[in-house]
Amino acid sequence: MTARAKSAKKAAPDLCTEHHAPASHPAAKIPPLSLVESQRMGEFFAVLADPTRLRLVSLLAADEFCVCDLASSLSMTESAISHQLRALRAARLVSYRKEGRQVFYRLHDHHVLELYQTVREHLEE
């Protein structure tokens, strides 16, 4: 056995050999997310990991806006805003309505608003 292997063997923590939560504990009854569910949730949160998209969500939490007003508010080009809105739409975080040639964006539903508000409140604590 090499010196490195001996060192790694000594540094390895002991494995837990007993369960500490009784069978009646809620954790024993709740199955973890499936791999598919966890991948979908990871992709969802990855969309929200972008600061520009979060800034858009913060504006849309207050009201609906057209692309030109969002671009003006964030000092960005309309093309850049449209690109970010496309990602938010694909994740079903925002939706839109057309009024003539104008397109107005808003948060998709109350779940998105509640998620945004909850995270913001959590970070302010």
N, C-alpha and C positions, 0 to 999 in steps of 0.2 A: 504494500500500500504506500502510495506517495505521501510526502509531507502535506501536500495540498489536500488530498483526500482525507487524511487524518484530521486536519484542521477543520475541514467542512463537516466531518462527522461529529466533532466535538461541539461545533457552533450550532448544529441542528437542534431546534427546540423539541421538547418531548411532545409526542402526539397525544391529543386528548383521547382517553379511552372510555370515558363515561359520559352519558348525557345528563346535563344539569337541569334541563327543563322537564318537569313531570309530564306524563302523557296527557294530563288534563290542561296543560298550558296552551293558550291560543296558538302559539308558534308551532306546536306539534300538529295542529289541525289545518293550518293554512298552507296550501301548496305554493311553491315559488312560481314566479312567472314562467311561462313556457319560453323556449328559445325564440320562437316566432314572435311572441308578444314583447319580449325584451328587445328584440331587434327593431320592431316597429316603434316602440317607445324611444329607443336610442336615436333612431332617425328623426323622430318628431322633435326631441330635445336638441338634436344637432342643428336643425333649422333655426331654433331659437338661440343658438349659441353665438350668432352673428350680431355684433353691436348695432349695425345699421338696421337690421330687421327688428331688433328690440326697440329701437327708437321709432320705427314705423308703427309697431304695435302700441307704443305709448301714445302716439298721436291718435291712432284709430280707436283707442280706448275711450277717448273723449267724444269723437264724432266721426262722421264719414268725410272723406276728402277725395278730390280728384288728384291725379298724378302731378299736375303742375303745382298745386298748393303744397303737396307733400315735398316735392323737390325744392320749392322755395323755403319751406320751413326747415329743411335739413341742409340747405345750401349745396344741393347736389343736382346733377342733370336729370332730366326726365327719363332718359334712357337707363341710367343707373337705378333709379327708383323702380322703374318697370321691371327690371331684372330681379330686384329683391322681392317685389310683389308677386312675381311669377313663382318664386320659391315658396312664399307664404301661402299662395293659393294652392299649390301642389300639395302642401301639408294640411290643407283645409283649415288654415288659421285665419285667412281673410276671404271675403267674397266680394262681389261687385254687383252694381246695377248700372244699366245704361239709361241715360236720359238724352235722347237725340244722339249726338256724336260724343257727348261727354260720358266718361266712365267714373263712377264714384265707388271708392273702396271703403269697406267697413270690416270689423272683426266678424268672423264667421258665425259665432253664436255666444251665448252667455258663458259657456265653459271656458272659452279663450279669455274673455274678460276676467272671469273669476281667477283663472290661473295667473294671469298677469298681476292682478291686484294682490293675490295671496303672496306671490314671490316678492313683490315690491314691499309689502308690509313686513314680510319675514326679514328682508335685508335691512329695513329701517329699525329693527328691534335692537 
